[in-house]
């Protein structure tokens, strides 16, 4: 891969397609007239060779050669697993409530 390819982080919003994930990337921009900071989001398609990313995961993607008409990003790594963390928190909260 190119050494100066762009890296972006975002949340996986779809993993239904084979070897493809849809990643929502959010950025904050200042409104040109009013100056308020607002969120803008972009959905990009990324290549996931091993189908390892699941919905809710925070992932890092890198710009690459086109794999298809819309898919020009490659999954680099999964930063945070989305569903596993929520389950662990719920389990610890229920254990604390039962012991009280």
C-alpha positions in Angstrom: 0.0 0.0 0.0 1.0 3.6 -0.4 2.8 5.2 2.5 0.8 8.4 2.3 -2.6 6.8 2.0 -5.3 8.4 4.1 -6.4 6.6 7.3 -9.9 7.1 8.8 -11.7 5.8 11.8 -15.4 5.1 12.0 -18.2 2.8 13.1 -19.4 -0.2 11.1 -23.0 0.3 10.3 -23.5 -2.7 7.9 -21.7 -6.0 7.4 -24.3 -7.8 5.3 -22.4 -7.9 2.0 -19.7 -10.6 1.5 -16.2 -9.2 2.2 -17.5 -5.6 2.4 -18.4 -3.4 5.3 -20.0 0.0 5.4 -18.3 2.5 7.8 -19.8 5.7 9.0 -17.0 8.4 9.5 -18.0 11.5 11.4 -16.1 14.8 11.3 -16.7 18.1 13.0 -16.7 21.3 10.9 -17.4 24.9 11.8 -20.4 26.5 10.1 -19.1 29.2 7.7 -21.6 31.9 8.7 -22.6 31.2 12.3 -19.5 29.5 13.6 -21.3 26.7 15.4 -19.4 23.3 15.4 -21.6 20.7 13.6 -21.2 17.0 12.8 -20.9 15.8 9.2 -20.9 12.1 8.4 -19.9 10.1 5.3 -20.6 6.4 4.7 -17.8 4.5 2.9 -17.5 1.0 1.7 -14.4 -0.9 2.8 -12.9 -4.3 1.8 -12.9 -6.9 4.7 -11.1 -10.0 3.4 -11.9 -12.2 6.4 -15.4 -10.9 7.3 -14.1 -10.1 10.8 -15.8 -6.7 11.4 -19.2 -6.7 12.9 -21.9 -4.0 13.3 -21.0 -1.4 16.0 -17.2 -2.0 15.8 -15.0 1.0 15.7 -12.5 0.3 12.8 -9.6 2.0 11.0 -9.7 2.0 7.2 -7.1 3.0 4.7 -7.5 4.4 1.2 -6.4 1.9 -1.5 -6.8 1.0 -5.2 -10.4 0.5 -6.2 -11.8 -3.0 -5.5 -15.1 -2.1 -7.2 -17.1 0.9 -8.4 -17.7 2.2 -4.8 -15.2 0.3 -2.7 -11.8 2.1 -2.5 -11.0 1.5 1.2 -9.4 -1.4 3.0 -10.0 -2.5 6.6 -6.8 -2.2 8.6 -7.8 -3.1 12.1 -10.7 -3.2 14.6 -10.1 -0.6 17.3 -13.0 -1.5 19.6 -15.4 -4.4 19.4 -18.9 -2.9 19.6 -21.2 -5.6 21.0 -18.8 -7.4 23.4 -18.3 -4.3 25.6 -22.0 -3.7 26.0 -22.6 -7.3 27.1 -19.8 -7.2 29.7 -21.1 -3.9 31.2 -24.7 -5.3 31.5 -23.4 -8.5 33.1 -21.4 -6.6 35.8 -24.3 -4.3 36.5 -26.7 -7.3 37.0 -24.1 -9.0 39.3 -23.8 -5.9 41.5 -27.6 -5.6 41.8 -28.0 -9.2 42.8 -25.3 -8.9 45.5 -26.9 -5.8 47.0 
